[in-house]
Amino acid sequence: MATYAIHFSPTGTTRFCLRTICLDLDERFSEISLNPSVARRKTYSFLPGDLVVIGFPVYGGRLPSLPESLTTYLQGNGANACCLVTYGNRAYEDALLELSDLCTASGFTVIAGGAFIGQHTFSPQIATNRPDIQDIRALLSFSAAIREKQKNGSSTVPLLPGNRPYREWNPMPVAPQPNENCIECGACAEACPVDAISREAHYIATDPIRCLDCYACVKACPTEGRSIIAPPFQKKIADLTAMLQGVRREPEWFL
């Protein structure tokens, strides 16, 4: 039996959570990052008896609207899957159920699901410095529960929260743009998981339709040379910060 961590993690929080779980389950685990678009054009096949921990961030209560469906590049073949989502302290709504459905459609047997909290992508004042030590303890408790379930040979499908049809989410058509600090180094284009930043236009032109607003480009910039300055977006973040600052959501998991 092999253990795998498969994650889409533009700013690193989901990867951190999966690595914490998988290191506890099996120090020899294999890691697959789905961040580069080329990685989502490959095929990954697994065997019955494998354990695959799959993680995505939550955007607006849903999974990221990537152009490639998980069902096109993952072949479960009966392998066990643990689904994990990370969110910025507001709500994960239908995202965990959506990920479980996609894993089932890809041929996995879903045996566990969990939702964990990370510092909000757009506001460091929301869930500041999370995952923290309490979250790490929760991640290790989740991995212990997964281990015990596997030891008992159980493959019951957990009842996960969420609704079908999934909630509609229409992100604002805005995207991070360069500011006066931009040095045209190209780090933003390298980090973008959906190739939304034009390399031909000195990394200035960003496709707002293709952009996920994942902030990978903002986090990767060495000079703080990218930001979203659209007033409606800034107001939305200010309102969200006012609503969630000081609120602490706790991890949840289901087996």
Residue pairs with C-beta under 8 A, 6 or more apart in sequence:
1 49
1 50
1 51
2 26
2 29
2 30
2 46
2 47
2 50
2 51
3 22
3 25
3 26
3 28
3 29
3 30
3 50
3 51
3 52
3 53
4 22
4 29
4 30
4 31
4 32
4 46
4 50
4 51
4 52
4 53
5 15
5 18
5 19
5 21
5 22
5 29
5 30
5 31
5 32
5 53
5 55
6 18
6 31
6 32
6 34
6 44
6 52
6 53
6 54
6 55
6 74
7 14
7 15
7 18
7 31
7 32
7 33
7 34
7 54
7 55
7 56
8 14
8 33
8 34
8 35
8 55
8 56
8 57
8 64
8 66
8 193
9 15
9 16
9 18
9 33
9 35
9 55
9 57
10 35
10 57
10 191
10 193
10 212
10 214
10 215
10 216
10 219
11 57
11 121
11 214
11 215
11 216
11 219
12 219
13 57
13 86
13 118
13 119
13 131
14 55
14 56
14 57
14 84
14 85
14 86
14 118
15 33
15 55
16 118
16 131
17 55
17 84
17 86
17 116
17 118
17 131
17 135
17 139
18 31
18 53
18 55
18 84
19 31
20 131
20 136
20 139
20 140
20 143
21 53
21 82
21 84
21 139
21 140
21 142
21 143
21 146
22 29
22 31
22 53
22 143
23 29
24 139
24 140
24 143
24 144
25 51
25 53
25 143
25 146
25 147
26 51
32 39
32 44
33 39
34 40
34 193
35 193
35 216
36 193
37 68
37 193
37 194
37 195
40 66
40 68
40 73
41 68
41 73
42 73
43 73
43 74
43 75
44 73
44 74
44 75
45 75
45 77
46 52
46 74
46 75
46 76
46 77
46 79
46 108
47 77
47 78
47 79
48 77
48 78
48 79
49 79
49 80
50 79
50 80
51 79
51 80
51 81
51 82
51 146
51 150
52 76
52 79
52 80
52 81
52 82
52 108
53 81
53 82
53 84
54 70
54 74
54 81
54 82
54 83
54 84
54 99
54 103
55 83
55 84
55 85
55 86
56 63
56 64
56 84
56 85
56 86
56 95
56 99
57 64
57 85
57 86
57 87
57 118
57 121
57 214
58 85
58 86
58 87
58 88
58 92
58 93
58 95
58 115
59 65
59 169
59 171
59 212
59 213
59 214
60 167
60 169
60 171
61 91
61 92
61 93
61 94
61 95
61 167
61 169
62 93
62 94
62 95
62 98
62 166
62 167
62 169
63 85
63 95
63 98
63 99
63 102
64 212
64 214
65 171
65 212
66 193
66 194
66 212
67 194
67 210
69 102
70 99
70 102
70 103
70 106
71 102
71 105
71 106
74 103
74 106
74 107
74 108
75 106
75 107
76 103
76 106
76 107
76 108
76 109
77 107
78 107
78 108
78 109
79 107
79 108
79 109
80 108
80 109
80 110
80 111
80 150
80 155
81 103
81 108
81 109
81 110
81 111
82 110
82 111
82 112
82 113
82 114
82 146
83 96
83 99
83 100
83 103
83 110
83 112
83 113
83 114
83 160
84 113
84 114
84 115
84 116
85 92
85 95
85 96
85 99
85 114
85 115
85 116
86 115
86 116
86 117
86 118
87 95
87 115
87 116
87 117
87 118
88 117
88 118
88 119
88 120
88 121
88 122
88 123
88 126
88 127
89 117
89 120
89 126
89 127
89 130
89 244
89 247
89 248
89 249
90 120
90 126
90 240
90 244
92 115
93 162
93 163
93 167
94 162
94 163
94 164
94 166
94 167
95 115
95 162
96 113
96 114
96 115
96 160
96 161
96 162
97 160
97 161
97 162
97 163
97 164
97 166
98 162
98 166
99 113
100 110
100 113
100 158
100 160
101 164
103 110
104 110
109 155
109 157
110 157
110 158
111 146
111 149
111 150
111 154
111 155
111 156
111 157
111 158
111 255
112 142
112 145
112 146
112 149
112 158
112 253
112 254
112 255
113 158
113 160
113 253
113 254
114 142
114 251
114 252
114 253
114 254
115 251
115 252
115 253
116 131
116 135
116 138
116 139
116 251
117 127
117 130
117 131
117 135
117 249
117 250
117 251
118 127
118 130
118 131
119 126
119 127
119 128
119 129
119 130
120 126
120 127
120 240
120 244
121 214
121 215
122 215
122 237
122 240
123 237
123 240
123 241
125 241
125 245
126 240
126 241
126 244
126 245
127 244
127 248
127 249
131 139
135 251
138 250
138 251
138 253
139 251
142 251
142 253
145 253
145 255
146 255
149 255
156 255
158 254
158 255
159 254
160 254
161 254
171 212
171 213
172 213
172 230
172 232
172 233
172 236
173 208
173 209
174 208
174 211
174 213
174 228
174 230
174 232
174 233
175 196
175 206
175 207
175 208
175 211
175 213
175 228
176 188
176 206
176 211
176 213
176 215
176 217
176 218
176 226
176 227
176 228
177 204
177 206
177 226
177 227
177 228
177 229
178 188
178 203
178 204
178 225
178 226
179 224
179 225
179 226
179 227
179 229
180 225
181 221
181 223
181 224
181 225
182 203
182 204
182 221
182 223
182 225
182 226
183 222
183 223
183 225
184 202
184 203
185 203
185 222
185 223
186 199
186 203
187 217
187 220
187 221
187 222
188 197
188 203
188 217
188 218
188 220
188 221
188 225
188 226
189 195
189 197
189 198
189 199
189 203
189 217
190 220
191 216
191 217
191 219
191 220
192 211
192 216
192 217
193 212
193 214
193 216
194 210
194 211
194 212
195 210
196 206
196 207
196 210
196 211
196 212
197 203
197 205
197 206
197 207
197 217
198 204
198 205
198 206
198 207
206 217
213 228
217 226
218 226
218 227
228 234
